[in-house]
Amino acid sequence: MKKFFIISTALLGMLSLQAQKKATKKKVVISGQVQFINPEKLAQLNKVWLGVRDGRDYKAIDSVEVKEDGKWQFTVDASTPRFYDIEILKWDRITVWADANLNVKSRGYDTAKMKIKNPPYIFIEGSPDNNFINLVNHLNYRNYQQMIAVSQEMYYAGQVKDTSWSAYLKKHDPYRQLAQDFTDRLKVTIQGYQDRPVVLYGIKMLNWEKHQDFILPILAKLEKNNPWFKDIAAYKKKVEENIAQAKLLQPGKPVPVVAYDDPAGKPVSIGDYKGKYLLIDFWASWCGPCRKAIPKVKELYGKYNAQGFDVLSISIDTDNKAWRKAMQEENMPWAQTLSPDKNKTMDTFLFSGIPTLYLVDREGKIVKSFTGYSEELESRLKEIFGS
């Protein structure tokens, strides 16, 4: 009898454990409504894609057709909450935290005659954790709108004969002030939610190098208290790896020696340029600022090439045809190469935006790196070559 009781108790315990496991299963509905669906010529894009982001790459895992009334819906497993990236009609994009039923209302098709890349603000109706995403997205949205306003102000200030206003704006650098304001507000918002895994969404918007002392303690605490959310540990490891790599990319350190194929399939190595000053230009065919900078780089090449200055372009294009087409259009007179793995290249040289330029001395050591084309690059070359 006692043996039977022990077996029965064990059986009941197993059944109870199974019931608990079943109880933790959770499905949530992510729904939305689009105000303007695509016109007939773009009807094939009247869909919504549900995806996840793996590092820099986005992967769609499901899609649904948008109904005539603009409504759409997904049902997802939320037993373990996670981020999903939603792309709507190829016009709107939003990241959500799938921990409860959510609803997203978006504009959809841009009905304006002149369509510009000025994404609207999208509010997520649902859980308290998604309110963190709402707050961060609104900070980002307002910052972008203010950037547009500042650019217009600086443009019109430069059109008048009296240069005092233009000089004042340049001296006080409103772009830098806006960037600092955004960062300060974002950090306060993160502090208010620092014990919740969803805060990773905001942390990823901070510059890991400048704000590592702020980021790492929060990530360490989150990792300890939320071992189920592997994204936290992965990002913490990534930040730590980046910090270590950054030490290897300081001025005076040897530049990483990589070799990539040129259009003919011949490998071109950074090591081939020892004895010359080399400007490494990381770019892509789809990058407007990269294309805009090329004429300026051509001027530098024409001015200093005979004195021992060269340029090497490394494209992070994933479309080989687009890369070749852009090369023909730009007609750059220096070596062109294509990275076979853009993520590895970006990790090796620690850049997220392009153009990124590395100036390397005759011994193969880094002089300085530049995010975007910089007048400081021109000054450095004048110092080096004396003109």
N, C-alpha and C positions, 0 to 999 in steps of 0.2 A: 504494500500500500504506500509506504514511504517512497519507494523507488518510482512508483507511478506518479506520485505527487511531484517529485523532482523533475521527471520528464515533462509532465504537463506544464509545470512552471517555466521550464526552459522553452517549451513550444510556444507558450503564451508570450514569452519575452521576445522570441523571434518574430511572431506575428505582429507584436506591438511595434518592433523596430521596423518591419516592412511597412506597416501602416504609417509610421512617422515619415519614412522615406517617400511614400506615395503622397503624403500630405504636403511635403515640401515642393512637389511638382506644381509649377505655376505657369499659366499661360496669360499673356496680356495682349491687348489689341492696340496697335498703333494705327490710327486713322487720320484722315485729313480731308480738306476740301480746297480745291484750286479755284480761284476767282475767274481766271481767264485761261481756257484750254487753248492749245495751239490751233492755228487755222489749218485749213485743208492741206496746204502744201507741206505742213509739218506734222500731219496727223499721226504718222508712224512714231512720233516722239511723245504722244499722249500717254505716257506711262510714268510710273514711279518706281525707282530702284532702291532696294534695301541692301545696304552693304556694310562692310567692316573695313577698318584701316589697319594695315600691317606696316608699321613704320611710316614711310612716305607713300606707300602704294595703297590704292583703293580697290577693293574687290567686291563686286556686286554678287549677292548670294540669292536674291529673289527679286521678282518684279511683278507688278500688277498693272492692268489697264485702268486708266482713269475713266470713270463713267461720264455720261453726257452732262450730268449735273455737277461734275467736278469732284465727286467723292472717290476716295480710295481707302484701302484697308489692308493691313497685315496682321496676322496672329503669330506671335513669337514666344519661344520658351524663355520665361523669366525666372526660372528656378534659381539661377545665378544671374543677377543684374549685370548688364554690360552696355557699352556704347554701341549705337548703330548710326551709320551715316546714311542719310536719305537724300536722294537726288530726284527732284520733281520736274518733269517735263524738259529736263536739260536747261532749266532756267534758275530754279531755286535749289539751295542746299541747306541742310540742317542736321546737326548732330543731336541725338536724344539719348537719355539714360533710361533703358527699358526696365523699370522696376514696378510700373503700374500702367493702367490704361492711359493712353496719351492721345491728344488731338492736336493737329497742326493745320492751321489755315495759312495759305500762301497766295501770293499774287499770280504766279504762273507766267504765262506769255506776256512779254512787254508790249503793251499796246501803243506806246509812244512812237511817233514817226521816226524820231532819232533815238535809236537804241544804244544806250551806253552801259558800261559795266559798273553799275551802282546798285549793288544788291540791296533789296529791302530788308527791314527787320522782321523776323518771324518769331512769334511768341508760341511757346509750347504749353498747352493746357494739360495739367496732369498732376505730377507728384511734387512735393517740396524740394526734392533733389534736382528736379528739372528747373526749378526756379533759380538755382545757381547758374545753370546754363543760360537761362533768360537774362540774368544780370550781367554775366560776362559778355554775352552776345550784344547786349545793348551798349555796354561800354565800347565794344569794338565798332559797332555801328556809328555811334556818335563821334568817335574818334575819326572814323573815315570821312564822315560828313564835314567835320571841322577841318580836316586836311584839304578837302576840296575847296572850302571857303577861303582858307589861307592861301592856297595856290592862286585863286582868282584875285585876291587882294594884292598879292605880290606881283601878279601880271599887270594889273591896272596901275599900281604904284610905279611900275617901270615905264609906263606909257606917257607920263607927264614930264614936263621940262624940269620942274622942281624935284630934285633927286633926294631931298631930305627924308621923305617918308620911305622911299625905297631903301635908303641907306640904314634907316632905323630898323626896318624889318630884317634886313640882312644881318645887322649887328646882333639883334636879339634872337635870331634863329627860331621863329615860331614852330617850325617842324620839330625841332629838338624839344621845345617846351611841351608840345602836344604829346610826344612820345613819352616824356617823363611823367606827365599827368596821367596818361593811360596806365603806365606801369604802377604808379603809386596807388591808383584806385583799384587796379586788379589785385595787388598784394593785400590790400585791406579786405577785399571781397573773399579772397582765398583764406585769409585768417579766420573769417567768420564761419567758414565751412571746413576747416582743416581736419576735422575728425571724420569726414565723410568721403568715401572713395570717389564720388563724382568730382571732387575737387581736382583730380588729375587733369580734367578738361582745361581748367584754367592754368594749372602749373605748366602745362606744355606750351603755353603762350609766352611764358617768361624766357628771357635769355638765360640759358643754363649756366653760362660762363660768368656773367655779371652777377647773377643772383643765386649762386650755388649754396651760399651760407643760409639763405632763406629756404631754398627748395629741399635740400637733402634732409634736414631734421624732420620736416613734414612727411616726406616720403618714407623715412625710416619708421616713424610712428604708424603711418598707414599700413606699411608692409607687416609690421608686428601684429596689428589689431585686425587685419583683413587678409589672412594668408590665402583665402579662396580667390582673391582678385589678382591674378597673375600679372596683369598689365602694370601694376604698381611696381613690383619687383623688377620687371623687365625694363621699365623706364628708369628706375633708380640705377640699375646696372649700366644702362646706356649713358646716363649723365656721368657716372664715375669713369666710364671708358673715354668719354669725350674730354673730361678734365685731364686725364692722363695723356691723351693724344695732343691736346692743346699745348702741353709743355714741350712737345717735340716739334711744334710748329712756330716757336718763338723766333724773332729776328736773331740771326747768327747761327741758328740750327741748320743742319743739312736738309735740303728739300727732299721729300720722298721721291725716290727714283722709280717712275713707272714708265711703261712703254705701251703705246696703243697704236693700232693700225691706221695708216693713211688711206685715202680713197682707193689706192691701188692694192691695198692689203699688205703694204710694207710697214713693219713696226718702226715707230719713231720713239726714241727714249729721251727723257729729260736729261739723262746722263750724256747724251750726244752734244750738249751745248756747253760743256765745261770750257772755260776760256773766254766766254761771252757773258754779257749781261742778258738775262732772259726774262721776258714777260710771258707768264703762262696765263692764258685767257680761257676761263671756263665759261661756256656759253651754250645756247641752244637756238635752233631755228625759230621757235615760237616765242622767244624772249624779246619783247620790244626794246627794253633798255640795252640789251646786248647788241642788237642791230644798230641802235642809235649811237653806241659807243665805238663801233668799228671804224667810222671815218676818222675819229680822233686818234685811235690806235694807229691807223695808217699814216697819219701825220708824224707821229713819234717814230714809226718805223722808217719813214722816208728821211727824217732828220738825223737819226742816230745809227742807222744800220751799218753805214760805212765805218763807224767808229767802234764797232763790236757789240752792237745791240741787236737782238733778235726776238721774235715772237713765236710762240707755239699755241695754237688754238686746240682746246680739248672740248669737244661737244658732248653733252649728256643727253642728246636726242635719243629717243627710242624708235623713231621713224627714220630709217636709213634714207629713203627717198627724199623726205623733207630736208634732211641734213645736206644731201648732195645738191638739192635745188637752191638752198640758201647759200651754199658756198659759191655756186655759179653766179648768183645775183650779187653777192658782196665782193667777189673777185679779190680775195685777200692774198697778198703776195708772199705769205709765209706758210709754214707747214700746218696742215689740218689733220686732226686725228679724231677718232670717235671712241668714247669709252664703251666697253662691252657690258659694263655693270655700273649704271649711274649711282646706285646706292653705295656701292663700295667706294667709288671715287669721291662722293660727297662726304663719306665717313673718313676717308684717308686725309682729305684736305680740309675737313670741318667747315663746310659751307652749306647753307640752305637756300640762299638767294643767289641769283646770277644777274649780271656778270660778277664773278669773283676773279680778281687778278692777283697773282703772286709775282713779285719782282725778286729775281734771284741773281746773286753776284757771280763773278767769273769762277769762283771756287765751288759753286753749287750750293751756297748758303743763302737762306732767306733774308732778304733786306726788309721787306714788309709785304703784308697782304692787304688788299683793298676790296671792300664790298661795294660794288658799283664803281663806275669810272670816277676817278678823283683827280682834282687839280694838284693834289699833293704828289701824285705820281709824276706829273710834269715837272714839279719842283725838284723831286729827287733826281730825275734824269738830268736836269740842268746842272745840279750839283756834281753829279758823277762825270758828265762829259764836258762841263765848263762852258755851256752856251745854251 
